[in-house]
Amino acid sequence: MKILRVLLFTTFLVGGFLLITSKTEWGQREILRPMAGAGRLWTGPDVAKSAGLSADELSNIDIYKACHLATVNITSTVYRQTIFMEVYPQKDSGSGFIISADGRIVTNSHVIADPNRV
């Protein structure tokens, strides 16, 4: 009797799974319909003014806003040699800042140390 209950329960679960997964429309639109007409779920302001940020964080944000257009990405290629004397290119990347109108860039030395191509 116990085995019969387990078999019926298993058959019910497998049959329900097959029924739900084999149909493309099984009522999921009706389940999600109440949420579709709910409108905005968050009623707070679109942009927080300071959002509880410290003075240092606000200062960093102001610096970013003023200088983000002067930031550059630098990619350098160095040719390395394996233990079997095979040469392969190794690309390294870093960042820098444009400091003058003629295009001078300040960066760390490890970004461009011994490059074959920048």
LOPAPA-158915 format. One line per 4 residues: number of its first residue (from 1); their letters; for each residue x, y, z of N, C-alpha, C. Coordinates in steps of 0.2 Angstrom, whole numbers, plus 2048, in hexadecimal, padded with zeros to 3 digits. Layout:
% residues N
NUM) a) X Y Z X Y Z X Y Z | ... $
END
This chain:
% residues 118
1) mkil) 804 7FA 800 800 800 800 804 806 800 | 80A 806 804 80E 80C 804 812 80D 7FD | 814 808 7FA 817 808 7F4 812 80B 7EE | 80C 809 7EF 807 80C 7EA 806 813 7EB $
5) rvll) 806 816 7F1 806 81D 7F2 80C 821 7F0 | 812 81E 7F0 818 821 7EE 818 821 7E6 | 815 81C 7E3 815 81B 7DC 810 821 7D9 | 80A 821 7DC 805 826 7DA 808 82D 7DB $
9) fttf) 80B 82F 7E1 80E 835 7E2 813 837 7DD | 817 832 7DB 81D 833 7D6 81A 834 7CF | 814 830 7CE 811 831 7C7 80E 838 7C6 | 80B 83A 7CC 808 841 7CC 80D 846 7CB $
13) lvgg) 813 846 7CE 818 84B 7CD 81B 84B 7C6 | 81C 845 7C4 81F 844 7BD 81A 846 7B8 | 814 845 7B9 80F 847 7B4 80E 84E 7B4 | 80E 851 7BA 80D 858 7BB 813 85C 7B7 $
17) flli) 819 859 7B9 81F 85C 7B6 81F 85C 7AE | 81D 856 7AB 81D 855 7A4 817 85A 7A1 | 812 85B 7A5 80C 85F 7A2 80E 866 7A2 | 812 869 7A7 814 870 7A8 819 871 7A3 $
21) tskt) 81E 86D 7A2 824 86E 79E 822 86D 796 | 81D 869 795 81C 868 78E 817 86D 78B | 814 871 78F 80F 876 78C 813 87D 78C | 812 880 787 816 887 786 812 88C 78A $
25) ewgq) 80B 88C 78A 807 890 78D 803 88D 793 | 805 88D 799 802 88A 79F 7FF 88F 7A4 | 7FF 895 7A2 7FC 89A 7A6 801 89F 7AA | 807 89F 7A7 80C 8A3 7AA 80A 8AB 7A9 $
29) reil) 807 8AC 7A4 805 8B3 7A3 800 8B6 7A9 | 7FB 8B1 7AB 7F6 8B3 7B0 7FA 8B4 7B7 | 7FF 8B0 7B8 803 8B1 7BE 806 8B7 7BE | 809 8BA 7B9 80D 8C0 7B9 809 8C6 7B7 $
33) rpma) 803 8C5 7B6 7FE 8CB 7B4 7FE 8D0 7BA | 7FD 8CE 7C0 7FC 8D3 7C5 802 8D7 7C6 | 808 8D5 7C5 80E 8D9 7C5 80F 8DD 7BF | 80C 8DC 7BA 80D 8E0 7B4 80A 8E7 7B5 $
37) gagr) 804 8E7 7B8 801 8ED 7B9 802 8F1 7BF | 807 8EF 7C3 809 8F1 7C9 80C 8F8 7C9 | 80F 8FA 7C3 813 900 7C3 81A 8FF 7C6 | 81D 905 7C8 823 905 7CB 823 902 7D2 $
41) lwtg) 828 8FD 7D3 828 8FA 7DA 82C 8FE 7DF | 830 903 7DC 834 907 7E1 832 90E 7E0 | 830 912 7E5 82E 918 7E5 832 91D 7E7 | 839 91C 7E8 83E 920 7EB 840 925 7E5 $
45) pdva) 844 929 7E7 847 92E 7E1 84B 92A 7DC | 84B 92D 7D6 84F 92A 7D1 856 92A 7D2 | 859 930 7D5 860 931 7D6 861 933 7DD | 865 930 7E1 866 932 7E8 86C 937 7E8 $
49) ksag) 86B 93D 7EC 86F 942 7EC 876 940 7EF | 876 93E 7F5 87D 93C 7F8 87C 935 7FA | 876 932 7FB 875 92B 7FD 87A 929 803 | 87B 92E 807 87F 92C 80D 886 92B 80C $
53) lsad) 889 92E 807 890 92D 805 894 932 809 | 89A 930 80B 89E 934 80F 8A1 93A 80A | 8A5 93E 80D 8A8 944 80A 8AD 941 805 | 8B1 93C 807 8B6 93A 802 8B3 936 7FC $
57) elsn) 8AD 933 7FD 8AA 930 7F8 8A7 935 7F3 | 8A4 93A 7F6 8A1 93F 7F1 8A7 943 7EE | 8AD 944 7F1 8B2 947 7EE 8B5 942 7E8 | 8B5 93C 7E9 8B7 937 7E3 8B2 938 7DE $
61) idiy) 8AC 938 7DF 8A7 939 7DA 8A8 93F 7D6 | 8A9 944 7D9 8AA 94B 7D6 8B1 94B 7D1 | 8B6 947 7D4 8BC 947 7D0 8BB 943 7CA | 8B7 93D 7CB 8B6 939 7C5 8B2 93D 7C0 $
65) kach) 8AD 940 7C2 8A9 944 7BD 8AD 949 7B9 | 8B2 94C 7BD 8B6 951 7B9 8BB 94E 7B5 | 8BE 948 7B6 8C4 946 7B3 8C2 93F 7AF | 8BD 93C 7AF 8BC 936 7AC 8BD 936 7A4 $
69) latv) 8BD 93C 7A1 8BE 93C 79A 8C6 93C 798 | 8CA 93D 79D 8D1 93D 79C 8D4 936 79E | 8D0 932 7A0 8D3 92B 7A1 8D4 927 79B | 8DA 924 79A 8DB 91F 794 8DD 918 796 $
73) nits) 8DB 914 792 8DE 90D 793 8E4 90C 78F | 8E9 908 791 8EF 907 78E 8F0 900 78E | 8F2 8FD 788 8F4 8F6 787 8FB 8F6 784 | 8FF 8F2 787 906 8F1 784 907 8EA 783 $
77) tvyr) 90B 8E9 77E 90D 8E2 77C 914 8E1 77D | 916 8DC 781 91D 8DA 782 91E 8D2 77F | 923 8D1 77C 925 8CB 779 929 8C7 77E | 926 8C1 781 929 8BD 786 92C 8B7 782 $
81) qtif) 930 8B3 786 933 8AD 783 932 8A7 788 | 930 8A2 786 92F 89C 78A 935 898 78B | 935 893 78F 93B 88F 791 93E 88C 78B | 939 88B 786 93B 887 780 93D 88C 77A $
85) mevy) 93E 892 77C 940 898 777 93B 89A 772 | 934 899 774 92F 89B 770 92D 8A2 772 | 92C 8A6 76D 92A 8AD 76F 923 8AE 76E | 920 8B1 773 918 8B2 773 917 8B9 776 $
89) pqkd) 912 8BD 773 910 8C3 775 90C 8C3 77C | 90E 8C8 780 90A 8C8 786 907 8CF 787 | 901 8D0 787 8FE 8D6 788 8FC 8D8 78F | 8FE 8DE 791 8FC 8E1 797 8F8 8E7 797 $
93) sgsg) 8F4 8E9 79B 8F0 8EF 79B 8F0 8F3 7A1 | 8EF 8F9 7A1 8EE 8FD 7A6 8EB 904 7A4 | 8EB 909 7A8 8E8 90F 7A7 8EC 915 7A8 | 8EA 91B 7A6 8EE 921 7A6 8E9 927 7A6 $
97) fiis) 8EC 92D 7A6 8E9 933 7A5 8EC 937 7A1 | 8E8 93B 79C 8EA 940 798 8EB 946 79C | 8F2 949 79C 8F3 94F 7A0 8F4 955 79C | 8F5 954 795 8F6 95B 791 8F2 95A 78B $
101) adgr) 8F2 960 787 8EE 960 781 8F1 95C 77B | 8F8 95C 77C 8FC 958 776 8FC 951 777 | 8F8 94E 77C 8F7 947 77D 8FC 943 782 | 8FF 947 786 904 943 78B 900 940 790 $
105) ivtn) 902 93A 792 8FE 935 796 903 933 79C | 900 934 7A2 903 931 7A8 901 92B 7AA | 905 926 7AB 903 91F 7AD 909 91C 7B2 | 907 916 7B4 90C 913 7B8 912 910 7B4 $
109) shvi) 918 90F 7B6 91D 90C 7B2 91C 905 7B1 | 919 901 7B5 918 8FA 7B4 913 8F9 7AE | 90F 8FE 7AC 90A 8FD 7A6 90E 8FD 7A0 | 914 901 79F 917 901 799 91F 900 79A $
113) adpn) 920 8FC 79F 927 8FA 7A0 92A 8F5 79A | 92F 8F6 797 932 8F2 791 92D 8F0 78C | 929 8F4 789 924 8F2 784 927 8F2 77D | 924 8ED 779 926 8ED 772 921 8F2 76E $
117) rv) 91B 8F2 771 916 8F6 76E 911 8F8 773 | 90F 8FF 772 90A 902 777 904 904 773 $
END
